[in-house]
Amino acid sequence: MNDTEKIFVCGFTPEEVRGINILLDGLGAPSAVLISADRAGLRVDEIIFTDKVQEPPCIIDEHLMLFYNVEPGMIPEIMRGFHTLDTDRPIFAIVTPESIEWKLPYLVEHLKDESAFITKRRKEKRANHQRGTSQ
């Protein structure tokens, strides 16, 4: 397998990807590759390592940035850099040994569920903290 650093995005327009790549270039990160609809239904490993396409196309509405083999210290810099862009902040995901075998739509749904759970927990903690300090 190829261990080259790779960043993939989906849910962005080509113009937004150009802006993202300006950010990435300034940070010394690899350029982002836009996952086209004819590849968005594939497994993550197929997206990373092949040129395979499929019919019918798969539309993923969620903004996603997928990191493969990117130096761990670079990822927080990229995440912070999104505040400077005029685009929606994506779901950020690192390819894991488990997720590399998932189809991209499944990964996106898993990440959305995880994000919703984390957001709910934060709100509950904040509410509990506010109740504790107001008594």
Residue frames relative to the residue before (quaternion, step in Angstrom):
aa qw qx qy qz dx dy dz
M 1.0000 0.0000 0.0000 0.0000 0.00 0.00 0.00
N 0.4738 -0.6639 0.5108 0.2715 3.51 -1.23 0.60
D 0.2115 -0.8131 0.5336 0.0972 3.60 -0.67 1.09
T 0.3034 0.7647 -0.5090 0.2533 3.57 1.22 0.42
E 0.5229 -0.6147 0.4866 0.3347 3.58 -1.10 0.73
K 0.0453 0.7925 -0.6053 0.0599 3.56 -0.93 0.93
I 0.0985 -0.7541 0.6467 0.0592 3.53 -1.17 0.72
F 0.0847 -0.7861 0.6120 0.0164 3.55 -0.89 1.01
V 0.0956 -0.7815 0.6135 0.0614 3.56 -1.13 0.63
C 0.0004 0.7629 -0.6444 -0.0522 3.52 -1.27 0.41
G 0.7141 0.4338 -0.3391 0.4322 3.52 -1.28 0.50
F 0.6353 0.5088 -0.3233 0.4827 3.58 1.29 0.02
T 0.4853 -0.6175 0.5241 0.3294 3.54 -1.25 0.44
P 0.6428 -0.5079 0.3822 0.4274 3.61 -1.18 0.34
E 0.6242 0.5342 -0.3421 0.4559 3.62 1.05 -0.69
E 0.6484 0.5017 -0.3170 0.4768 3.60 0.98 -0.81
V 0.6362 0.5241 -0.3314 0.4591 3.59 1.02 -0.77
R 0.6026 0.5406 -0.3626 0.4617 3.61 1.05 -0.66
G 0.6620 0.4955 -0.3014 0.4748 3.61 0.95 -0.83
I 0.6236 0.5265 -0.3282 0.4756 3.57 1.03 -0.81
N 0.6884 0.4904 -0.2899 0.4489 3.58 0.91 -0.88
I 0.5724 0.5447 -0.3842 0.4774 3.60 1.15 -0.46
L 0.6370 0.5155 -0.3103 0.4819 3.58 1.00 -0.87
L 0.6878 0.4913 -0.2874 0.4505 3.58 0.79 -1.02
D 0.6342 0.5306 -0.3267 0.4578 3.58 0.98 -0.84
G 0.6620 0.5186 -0.2971 0.4522 3.57 0.97 -0.87
L 0.6989 0.4396 -0.2560 0.5027 3.57 1.20 -0.54
G 0.4809 -0.6731 0.4315 0.3599 3.57 1.27 -0.17
A 0.4624 0.6689 -0.4438 0.3765 3.57 1.24 0.48
P 0.5971 -0.5510 0.4177 0.4067 3.59 -1.18 0.35
S 0.5713 -0.5892 0.4475 0.3553 3.57 -1.18 0.56
A 0.4682 -0.6629 0.5113 0.2826 3.54 -1.16 0.67
V 0.2427 -0.7349 0.6186 0.1354 3.52 -1.14 0.78
L 0.3577 -0.7328 0.5413 0.2050 3.57 -0.80 1.05
I 0.3249 -0.7311 0.5690 0.1903 3.57 -0.80 1.04
S 0.3028 -0.7771 0.5285 0.1585 3.57 -0.52 1.19
A 0.6716 -0.5220 0.3544 0.3884 3.56 -1.25 0.49
D 0.6754 0.4874 -0.3102 0.4583 3.62 1.06 -0.61
R 0.6985 0.3905 -0.2700 0.5354 3.60 1.33 0.10
A 0.5427 0.6826 -0.3750 0.3144 3.59 1.23 -0.42
G 0.6759 0.4813 -0.3073 0.4659 3.62 1.16 -0.28
L 0.5157 0.6684 -0.3941 0.3632 3.57 1.31 -0.04
R 0.5965 -0.4994 0.4597 0.4284 3.54 -1.35 0.06
V 0.6367 -0.5513 0.3808 0.3817 3.56 -1.16 0.60
D 0.6562 0.5078 -0.3307 0.4495 3.62 0.90 -0.81
E 0.6315 0.5227 -0.3343 0.4650 3.60 1.07 -0.67
I 0.6284 0.5228 -0.3288 0.4730 3.57 1.06 -0.73
I 0.6976 0.4868 -0.2718 0.4500 3.58 0.90 -0.94
F 0.8462 0.2863 -0.0863 0.4409 3.55 0.70 -1.11
T 0.7619 0.3242 -0.1997 0.5239 3.62 1.19 -0.18
D 0.4350 -0.6500 0.5461 0.3002 3.52 -1.39 0.01
K 0.2767 0.8067 -0.4811 0.2029 3.56 1.32 0.28
V 0.0908 -0.7530 0.6488 0.0618 3.55 -1.20 0.69
Q 0.1614 -0.7859 0.5869 0.1086 3.57 -1.23 0.26
E 0.2297 -0.7144 0.6410 0.1610 3.49 -1.32 0.45
P 0.5581 -0.2252 -0.7977 0.0398 1.61 -1.94 1.51
P 0.6399 -0.5215 0.3882 0.4097 3.57 -1.25 0.35
C 0.2827 -0.7331 0.5971 0.1615 3.54 -1.24 0.53
I 0.1923 -0.7840 0.5831 0.0912 3.56 -0.72 1.07
I 0.0745 -0.7665 0.6375 0.0221 3.56 -0.80 1.06
D 0.2915 -0.8017 0.5048 0.1324 3.55 -0.48 1.26
E 0.5991 0.5921 -0.3530 0.4074 3.57 1.17 -0.51
H 0.4008 -0.6656 0.5668 0.2742 3.57 -1.13 0.67
L 0.0351 0.8079 -0.5815 0.0893 3.56 -0.70 1.13
M 0.0633 -0.7347 0.6723 0.0649 3.54 -1.19 0.71
L 0.1214 -0.8152 0.5662 -0.0112 3.52 -0.61 1.26
F 0.1862 -0.8015 0.5647 0.0626 3.57 -0.69 1.15
Y 0.0259 -0.7727 0.6342 0.0085 3.55 -0.92 0.96
N 0.8636 -0.0579 -0.0068 0.5008 3.55 -0.71 1.18
V 0.3637 0.7163 -0.5074 0.3117 3.60 1.14 0.62
E 0.5756 -0.6026 0.4304 0.3469 3.56 -0.97 0.92
P 0.5215 -0.7006 0.3849 0.2983 3.61 -0.60 1.14
G 0.6581 0.5195 -0.3227 0.4391 3.63 0.98 -0.70
M 0.6084 0.5706 -0.3410 0.4336 3.57 1.21 -0.46
I 0.6094 0.6138 -0.3552 0.3544 3.59 1.00 -0.79
P 0.6734 0.4675 -0.3304 0.4678 3.68 0.80 -0.78
E 0.6062 0.5471 -0.3566 0.4540 3.60 1.09 -0.65
I 0.6507 0.5033 -0.3100 0.4766 3.56 0.96 -0.86
M 0.6486 0.5239 -0.3196 0.4502 3.58 0.90 -0.90
R 0.6627 0.4891 -0.3052 0.4780 3.59 0.93 -0.86
G 0.6425 0.5628 -0.3184 0.4111 3.57 1.01 -0.80
F 0.5624 0.6216 -0.3897 0.3814 3.59 1.14 -0.49
H 0.5590 0.6050 -0.3914 0.4103 3.60 1.18 -0.44
T 0.6687 0.5030 -0.2993 0.4585 3.60 1.17 -0.47
L 0.6429 0.5391 -0.3178 0.4416 3.59 1.25 -0.25
D 0.4008 -0.6892 0.5522 0.2440 3.52 -1.22 0.60
T 0.5406 0.5675 -0.4285 0.4496 3.55 0.60 1.21
D 0.6206 -0.5337 0.4103 0.4022 3.54 -1.25 0.32
R 0.4759 -0.6413 0.5189 0.3049 3.53 -1.10 0.73
P 0.3460 -0.7660 0.5011 0.2060 3.60 -0.78 0.96
I 0.5198 -0.4892 0.5437 0.4415 3.47 -1.39 -0.17
F 0.2239 -0.7673 0.5883 0.1228 3.57 -0.82 0.98
A 0.0454 0.8080 -0.5844 0.0592 3.59 -0.88 0.91
I 0.2591 -0.7255 0.6192 0.1521 3.51 -1.12 0.80
V 0.4456 -0.6768 0.5154 0.2789 3.57 -0.89 0.94
T 0.1421 -0.7850 0.6012 0.0471 3.55 -0.85 1.05
P 0.6731 -0.4737 0.3537 0.4444 3.61 -1.22 0.21
E 0.6625 0.4819 -0.3045 0.4860 3.59 1.12 -0.58
S 0.7362 0.4537 -0.2598 0.4297 3.60 0.71 -1.05
I 0.5437 0.6292 -0.4084 0.3764 3.60 1.14 -0.42
E 0.6899 0.4684 -0.2710 0.4808 3.59 1.20 -0.49
W 0.5694 0.6051 -0.3804 0.4062 3.60 1.25 -0.14
K 0.4903 -0.5860 0.5366 0.3580 3.52 -1.25 0.41
L 0.6203 -0.5949 0.3636 0.3594 3.55 -1.03 0.81
P 0.6530 0.5025 -0.3572 0.4399 3.69 0.81 -0.75
Y 0.6276 0.5223 -0.3371 0.4687 3.60 1.05 -0.70
L 0.6350 0.5268 -0.3219 0.4644 3.58 0.97 -0.86
V 0.6594 0.5072 -0.3138 0.4578 3.60 0.88 -0.92
E 0.6603 0.4929 -0.3178 0.4692 3.62 0.90 -0.84
H 0.6262 0.5331 -0.3265 0.4658 3.58 1.01 -0.81
L 0.6787 0.4894 -0.2853 0.4674 3.58 0.92 -0.93
K 0.6316 0.5198 -0.3335 0.4687 3.61 1.02 -0.74
D 0.6467 0.5080 -0.3157 0.4734 3.59 0.97 -0.85
E 0.6522 0.5140 -0.3043 0.4668 3.57 0.96 -0.90
S 0.6534 0.5137 -0.3064 0.4640 3.58 0.95 -0.87
A 0.6508 0.5100 -0.3147 0.4663 3.59 0.96 -0.87
F 0.6408 0.5234 -0.3199 0.4617 3.60 0.99 -0.81
I 0.6675 0.4968 -0.2988 0.4673 3.58 0.91 -0.93
T 0.6419 0.5213 -0.3169 0.4646 3.59 0.97 -0.86
K 0.6474 0.5145 -0.3143 0.4663 3.59 0.95 -0.86
R 0.6633 0.5050 -0.3064 0.4595 3.60 0.91 -0.89
R 0.6335 0.5257 -0.3340 0.4591 3.59 1.00 -0.79
K 0.6578 0.5062 -0.3079 0.4649 3.58 0.94 -0.90
E 0.6502 0.5106 -0.3195 0.4631 3.59 0.97 -0.82
K 0.6535 0.5040 -0.3146 0.4690 3.60 0.94 -0.85
R 0.6470 0.5170 -0.3151 0.4635 3.57 0.97 -0.88
A 0.6624 0.4988 -0.3051 0.4684 3.59 0.95 -0.90
N 0.6563 0.5028 -0.3096 0.4697 3.60 0.95 -0.82
H 0.6405 0.5184 -0.3193 0.4680 3.57 1.02 -0.80
Q 0.6650 0.5003 -0.3029 0.4646 3.60 0.93 -0.88
R 0.6365 0.5139 -0.3291 0.4717 3.60 1.02 -0.73
G 0.6669 0.5161 -0.2887 0.4533 3.57 1.04 -0.84
T 0.7169 0.4288 -0.2629 0.4828 3.60 1.02 -0.68
S 0.6689 0.4997 -0.3194 0.4482 3.62 1.14 -0.35
Q 0.6040 0.5655 -0.3669 0.4252 3.58 1.23 -0.09
